[in-house]
């Protein structure tokens, strides 16, 4: 998960963890957390973790990428929206290319 906007990312991460554990009965020891500085690093890190698991013959079922882009009230909203759209598009395309 991303450290940027951690307050929001933490809530999402906790919800995913709880759902995996309680609803799907995934053991806590089988849920691994990796942090990256921002959302832009999520695709590279996910790709890297998958390659390590494949190379070392470590089975896994999923990689969940969690990050938040947030607008601040005091910033130029139109420019910030464009920047966030560009970042979110890049990250989404990067994640889709992994497989």
SULQUI-V249305 format. One record per run of one state. SS is the DSSP state (hx for helix, st for strand, lp for the rest). FROM is the first residue (numbers start at 1). LEN is the number of residues. Records with the same first field share a line. If there is no record, write none. Layout:
# SULQUI-V249305
SS=FROM-LEN / FROM-LEN
This chain:
# SULQUI-V249305
lp=1-1 / 3-3 / 23-5 / 31-5 / 37-2 / 56-21 / 98-2
st=2-1 / 36-1
hx=6-17 / 28-3 / 39-17 / 77-21
